[in-house]
Amino acid sequence: MTTPDDAPITVTDNPELARFEIRVGDTLAGFTEYRPRGDAFAFVHTEIGDEFGGRGLASRLIQDTLDEMRSRGIAVLPYCPFVKRYIQRHADYQDLVPADQRATFEIPAG
């Protein structure tokens, strides 16, 4: 399946499935699953469809998801390796991981 290169990219929360989804046009391209844990969300798995690989969609999905977590005031527990690496590489999102949990996820204490 192919989609036009100019198809709109959207990221939305699908609470019924406990995941944020990224769509290219009307086509589901991937998702990141979460588990609510009190005042935090534990992100456990991220997946992008093979036909959408190499387009930066996983990074876009995680960036938009983290921005939404910040706007809601929800902390992030990055159990998913992709989410963890993204936060490690983007210092402006490290504060979303609770200070007492950062060592667990190898996030700088900053």
Secondary structure, DSSP 8 states (H G I E B T S, - for coil): ----TT--EEEEEETTTTEEEEEETTEEEEEEEEEEETTEEEEEEEEE-GGGTTSSHHHHHHHHHHHHHHHHT-EEEE-SHHHHHHHHH-GGGGGGS-GGGTTTTT----
